[in-house]
Amino acid sequence: MIKSMTGFGRCEIVTKEYKVSVEMKAVNHRYLDLSIKMPKKFNFFEASIRNLLKTYIQRGKVDVFINYEDYTDEKVCLKYNHSLAEEYMNVFRRMQEEFGIDNDVKVSMLARMPEILVMEQEPEDEDQMWKQLSEVVEEAAKKFVESRILEGEKLKTDLLGKLDYMKELVDFIEERSPAIVQGYRQKLEDKVKELLENNTLDEGRIATEVTIYADKICVDEEMVRLKSHIDATRKELEAGGSVGRKLDFIAQEMNREANTTLSKSTDLEVSDRAIALKTEIEKVREQIQNIE
């Protein structure tokens, strides 16, 4: 399967106690660039979230948004500081002895002393939190990948059509090349006959000139390599997977061969096809930029 680097995925889980939602969106990028925005209570899980997402995504600039709403009452507990209360009572007894006064401290008074009774947030169950969070993140990632595959199949269909057209252009140039050489030979013979009038033509010299010309405009190697690159691109598209970088390299090589072909051309029809070939290769390269 071919995957596009653009995609979107969303998942939301709502219970009586909480609501967790995850949204993911991406555009093309040379490497994997993950940006995660989430509540502070989930910061501890950032590394785990990244590792989970990397199993689904290889390339792209991906923005991840995580939202959490807690529907339960705030989970707090009352903590009694026994050691501090003991210190308070020791101080009160010393004061009684030193000043000769009654120690009338009662529990209600002691409880009002600073830091004797404090409200604390109950610690979260990290395993349970990760279970809740990872379930939503993974489901969002799956939907994200599905959208990438859907878009990737459209890219594949478009690219295969462009490759078919490029193959037609290459075939035309291959078929046209011998006719160009033959036409040059005929023009050369006609010109020499005109200059020599009734004198005999030097067939050897004519053959040498034609050979030099044919060698100068020969694009056989370029056409062979172009066909090979077109076949390789088609093969990679059919095989699927993360082939974006490899296809980009192949497209660069195709562009190089098309440039060489255009520079060698002395024929208008071949030049037109070479220009069309360069234009189509550029379109292919633009599309490949969107493949993971």
C-alpha angles and dihedrals in degrees: 000000000000115000126204117222091227115080148134133215134174136180132174131186120193125187134162089267105041150354122223122184130180126192125186130186131168146186130194120289135163093243138012110287114179120192114185125190115186144141116286092247088068097048090100089064098051095105091048091049091051092049091049093050093047089065088063103032131049104170140015142073101277125190115199122193119192122187128185132189123186114209096183127090112269108280106234135149135201114242124201115210101213098177093051092048089052091053091050091052092049090053091048091052092050090050089052092052096043097046101028096234132137118269100227097164112144131189092258090055094046091049090058093058113110116275095002093111117023134174114232134184111249110244114256121243098244094194091054092045092052091047090054094043099042091052092058095041092050094048091049089049091052092052089045091055091047091056090048092051092049091052091041092058089055090051090049093052091049093048094048089054091052091049090053090053092047090052090054090052092050092048090052093051091049092051093044097051098076091048090054091055092046091049091051091051092051093049091047092050092047091050094048092047090052091052097042095039105191098358120114118265119243099233092187093057091046090051091049093051091047091049092051091049093046091051091050095053098033112128098170093118092047091051092049091051092045092052089048091051092047090051091047091051091049091048093051092048091051092046092050127190127110097334101139097108093045092049090049090056092049090050090054090053091049090052090052092053092047091052091051091049092052093048091053096046121110094166122088095217093050090046091052091051092046090052090048088049092053091048092051093046089053090052089050091051091051091052093046089058086069095054120098 
